[in-house]
Amino acid sequence: MVRPRFFLLASLLALGACATPSPPVEVTRFHLGEVNERGTVAIEPEPGARPGMEFDIYANAVANELNRLGFAQVDGVGQSLYVAVVDVRTAARERVGGGSPVSVGIGGSTGGWHSGVGGGISFGLGGRRGGLWVGAELSVQLKRRSDQTVVWEGRARGEAPERDSAALAGRLANALFRDFPGQSGRTISVP
């Protein structure tokens, strides 16, 4: 007799095998010291950038993290202690996963005994398509509005399956502001 728990366990294992884990987020931050003074912050796009829906998703993720850290977001030019300048760059690519260990090489050599010039090219055979993935880099500069001094800046790079692209914004912002202000000049991986 097959028990219902077996089917539940088998279903969960199959579902887990379908899930594609996202690689860690790479984060680099720079600052001259602690950003002790919390206050109001306005979020603006990088000069020359044309904001749109994608920018809004990332700007909201940055605003949520800054709010968690004690900064209060305000709208309006000239109304804040700080300005968070946000820049987002994204690209999509087809990801190949689970490739075959078999490869075919093409090469050659010329010349006589113990001499030769060779070259080669190889590629995998088989392999599964991993679907469309989105890669993104989120950069943020936190400036004092009064004198435009950059008091903190950082960038986070990561990727996720296209179906998770909206969640990627939150993941990058969370990784970027984790342990704020973070160690200056060091690149870390955040799972």
PADREN-406594 format. One record per residue (C-alpha): residue in one letter; x, y, z. Coordinates in steps of 0.05 Angstrom, whole numbers, padded with zeros to 5 digits, always signed. Example, Ala and Ser with C-alpha at 12.3 -4.5 7.8 and 13.67 -1.06 7.14 Angstrom:
<marvos>
A+00246-00090+00156S+00273-00021+00143
</marvos>
This chain:
<marvos>
M+00000+00000+00000V+00027+00068-00020R+00019+00120+00033P-00004+00192+00019R+00058+00218+00055F+00102+00185+00004F+00067+00223-00052L+00072+00288-00014L+00146+00278-00001A+00158+00257-00074S+00121+00319-00098L+00161+00365-00053L+00227+00334-00076A+00207+00342-00149L+00187+00414-00138G+00253+00428-00103A+00291+00398-00161C+00256+00447-00208A+00274+00508-00167T+00335+00544-00193P+00377+00575-00138S+00404+00644-00153P+00479+00655-00146P+00505+00700-00090V+00503+00776-00098E+00571+00810-00104V+00573+00875-00063T+00626+00929-00059R+00619+00991-00015F+00661+01054-00003H+00658+01106+00052L+00703+01149+00096G+00673+01129+00162E+00608+01117+00196V+00546+01151+00169N+00522+01170+00239E+00471+01222+00223R+00405+01195+00198G+00355+01241+00166T+00312+01253+00106V+00332+01225+00038A+00307+01237-00033I+00318+01183-00084E+00339+01207-00153P+00362+01174-00217E+00433+01180-00242P+00440+01246-00282G+00422+01233-00354A+00383+01170-00339R+00311+01164-00361P+00271+01134-00304G+00217+01084-00319M+00183+01024-00289E+00248+00986-00279F+00279+01045-00243D+00218+01052-00199I+00223+00979-00177Y+00296+00988-00156A+00285+01057-00126N+00229+01029-00082A+00275+00972-00060V+00329+01023-00041A+00277+01066-00005N+00254+01006+00036E+00325+00990+00058L+00342+01062+00075N+00277+01067+00114R+00297+01005+00153L+00363+01039+00170G+00328+01101+00198F+00327+01147+00136A+00260+01178+00120Q+00244+01186+00046V+00217+01252+00022D+00195+01274-00047G+00214+01341-00074V+00277+01375-00096G+00316+01410-00041Q+00275+01380+00016S+00323+01328+00043L+00387+01322+00083Y+00413+01267+00035V+00404+01248-00037A+00409+01175-00057V+00430+01173-00130V+00408+01106-00160D+00434+01075-00224V+00409+01008-00251R+00437+00968-00308T+00405+00903-00330A+00414+00852-00385A+00381+00786-00402R+00415+00723-00428E+00398+00651-00442R+00429+00607-00390V+00452+00537-00406G+00452+00490-00346G+00467+00418-00332G+00511+00408-00394S+00539+00342-00415P+00610+00325-00395V+00623+00303-00466S+00657+00353-00511V+00684+00352-00581G+00751+00385-00596I+00778+00406-00663G+00852+00421-00668G+00915+00408-00706S+00989+00417-00709T+01043+00429-00761G+01116+00414-00764G+01162+00356-00751W+01187+00318-00691H+01175+00356-00624S+01150+00418-00658G+01082+00442-00673V+01032+00497-00672G+00964+00478-00651G+00897+00506-00634G+00831+00480-00615I+00760+00494-00602S+00713+00453-00559F+00641+00456-00541G+00594+00415-00499L+00544+00367-00528G+00476+00358-00498G+00460+00405-00441R+00394+00433-00419R+00371+00503-00430G+00367+00540-00364G+00317+00592-00388L+00323+00667-00393W+00362+00700-00336V+00366+00773-00317G+00431+00803-00292A+00431+00870-00256E+00479+00919-00225L+00450+00967-00174S+00493+01028-00156V+00476+01078-00102Q+00512+01141-00080L+00489+01173-00015K+00506+01248-00018R+00496+01305+00031R+00451+01353-00006S+00484+01415+00024D+00553+01405-00007Q+00543+01344-00053T+00596+01305-00014V+00589+01230-00025V+00587+01200+00045W+00574+01128+00022E+00569+01090-00042G+00562+01018-00063R+00543+00971-00119A+00512+00902-00119R+00512+00853-00177G+00469+00792-00184E+00426+00750-00229A+00361+00712-00225P+00314+00674-00270E+00270+00721-00310R+00209+00699-00271D+00243+00726-00208S+00268+00792-00238A+00223+00836-00194A+00249+00801-00132L+00321+00812-00156A+00314+00887-00141G+00298+00872-00067R+00353+00820-00063L+00405+00869-00090A+00382+00927-00046N+00381+00882+00016A+00451+00856+00002L+00477+00926-00013F+00453+00955+00053R+00465+00894+00097D+00510+00912+00156F+00508+00985+00134P+00555+01019+00122G+00597+00956+00112Q+00672+00949+00104S+00699+01001+00056G+00735+00978-00007R+00721+00904+00001T+00679+00860-00045I+00637+00808-00010S+00588+00754-00032V+00520+00755+00000P+00477+00692-00007
</marvos>
